[in-house]
Amino acid sequence: MYLSILNFLQEAESLFKDIPDSRRVLLDKIGKYVASKSQAQEKAELIYICTHNSRRSHFGQIWAKIAARYYGFDNVETYSGGTEATAFNPNAIKAIKALGFLVGKEDETNNPRYTVMFDNEKETITCFSKKYDDAINPKEGFCAVMTCTEADGACPFIPGASLRVSTPYLDPKASDNTDQQDAQYAERSKQIAVETLYAFSVAKKLIS
């Protein structure tokens, strides 16, 4: 894993103590899901869902994959989706690039596919905007993590999900084109990273 990302993860672990108990209860559910799948030697699949699949849900998909690698879970696959498709937001891409991720743009469509690289082993994460029930996403047995209140309300039931957890985050979109833009995107990415890492640390403890 790239050193800058590894250093960020180590810093994030030190912030677990700041996660409110009410959030820990929800994140523990994700950790238990991952642990149970690991103990059963089954694939753990997580879909991070937001309205437009452009910002928070991509952060969730990326950080869950990183957390899985960091804590040694090789049975985890992460995905994202929305109630509608738009595009992976450039400001969100800028935020992860600032942390050392390498991001390659695969095409020039209105909804490009991006390849996100985080280590020298050339493992990548494919990111593009899609609906949560897109063909690329799993159809049953997965954990649906709702990252915004709008998607949570619009999708009270996610077909095929064995677990649905609502962990809404404030939308950094409100800061677009302001002098707070970069800081707000970085803050939201960091919050999602810390909480996702915490969930996987719970899973690690449960199987240890």
Summary of the structure (lengths in Angstrom):
residues: 208
radius of gyration: 15.7
end to end distance: 22.8
largest distance: 48.4
contacts: 707
relative contact order: 0.22
helix: 45%
strand: 18%
